[in-house]
Amino acid sequence: MKIAILSGKGGTGKTTLSVNLFSFLKKATLIDTDVEEPNSHLFLKGYDLLEEGVYKKHPVVDDEACDYCGACGNFCNFNAIIPAKKKVLVFQDLCHDCGGCKLVCESGAISYKDKEVGKLYHSTIAKNKKFIYGNLNVGEVSGVRIIESLKEISKNEEILLIDSPPGTSCSTVAAIEGVDYCIICAEPTPFGLSDMRMVVELLRAQKQNFGVVVNKSNLGNDDIYQYLDEENIELLEKIKFDREFASILAEGKILINHSEYFRNKMKNIVKKVMGDNCDQ
Amino acid sequence: MKIAISATEQNENSRVSDRFARAEYFIIYDHDSLTFKSIENPAKKEGSGAGGKAVKVLGDLGVDIVLVPELGPKALDALNAFEIKSYQYPREKTVREVIYMYFEKKLPELLVSTSKGRH
């Protein structure tokens, strides 16, 4: 079973939920797909560390062979390749590696070159517990390639948790693609609710099954509960805000090892989402 | 000689734009025929690479000089490739005023980019 944890708004508790659900399960793999700002690794100390590069191609133009017809520039949706007077400009960071410019080039002037866009970090946390996270290189525009690599590597995992990026952009869509269930980690503030609505819209458009965990449930207001009720969305669990939790998290510790309350919350969520699917 | 100016409206009396490649319009002044033409900026809503696209549009129109508020590094690369020179105008002026300033040599030429690009 593949489960994505996402939020819309940042800072609602995706990573807290992800690493604690992961720690609660006896057998699971966790991937952190928030490659622009990965942070699950701050909580998970593993061994057998392995690092690998993720590469993206970008066009290289042979100015001698080019006849400056302009087809590549007209084709590119991202303005990554712009034919000028005597040379063709390539903006590597704008390129989405679709391969289109080479297809439309009739003079055969375009070839491709690899560029590292980020890295994957593999580790083993315990027996039957694998953790992989991706990190996008500074200056790169899109982390989708890295997220796709993470998804590809983990596609055969029996129990997979996906710590997803915030928002509803391409990165989030890539992270949740092909999962069996999505857990929205929301907070009961106007901002939290507003961003969650966008996630709900996204998940409905993608025909995903999902439920909501309201984190910091003793803060904010009750609008979120009314919304869940009106929209007929399952409320999986409510988790209170507690300064003690914040301080445990700030030390990089796993909450379920320090709070029976939190451990029970994870247990309920796992039960509701996975049913008999898992061995705890 | 053609000069393009980033503008907020479609005529030479409009205020100049605070952005180059995401300006609403470009006013193109043709110094040979002494005429003005305006075009809607097709690059203004691009998801990425507005600078390069705007320069390509102006280059294809045969523009020799652009008057701009600021320039990102990609726009500057593209201007160099199209052999278009750029000069920086102060804000809050009109298109007509900055053209006069250009001919009075009151506008500094931009040889390095002034901003990092804003996407």
Boltz contact constraints between the chains, C-beta under 6 A:
constraints:
  - contact:
      token1: [A, 78]
      token2: [B, 48]
      max_distance: 6.0
  - contact:
      token1: [A, 78]
      token2: [B, 49]
      max_distance: 6.0
  - contact:
      token1: [A, 79]
      token2: [B, 49]
      max_distance: 6.0
  - contact:
      token1: [A, 79]
      token2: [B, 52]
      max_distance: 6.0
  - contact:
      token1: [A, 79]
      token2: [B, 53]
      max_distance: 6.0
  - contact:
      token1: [A, 82]
      token2: [B, 52]
      max_distance: 6.0
  - contact:
      token1: [A, 82]
      token2: [B, 56]
      max_distance: 6.0
  - contact:
      token1: [A, 82]
      token2: [B, 78]
      max_distance: 6.0
  - contact:
      token1: [A, 84]
      token2: [B, 81]
      max_distance: 6.0
  - contact:
      token1: [A, 84]
      token2: [B, 82]
      max_distance: 6.0
  - contact:
      token1: [A, 85]
      token2: [B, 82]
      max_distance: 6.0
  - contact:
      token1: [A, 87]
      token2: [B, 81]
      max_distance: 6.0
  - contact:
      token1: [A, 89]
      token2: [B, 78]
      max_distance: 6.0
  - contact:
      token1: [A, 89]
      token2: [B, 81]
      max_distance: 6.0
  - contact:
      token1: [A, 91]
      token2: [B, 74]
      max_distance: 6.0
  - contact:
      token1: [A, 94]
      token2: [B, 48]
      max_distance: 6.0
  - contact:
      token1: [A, 94]
      token2: [B, 49]
      max_distance: 6.0
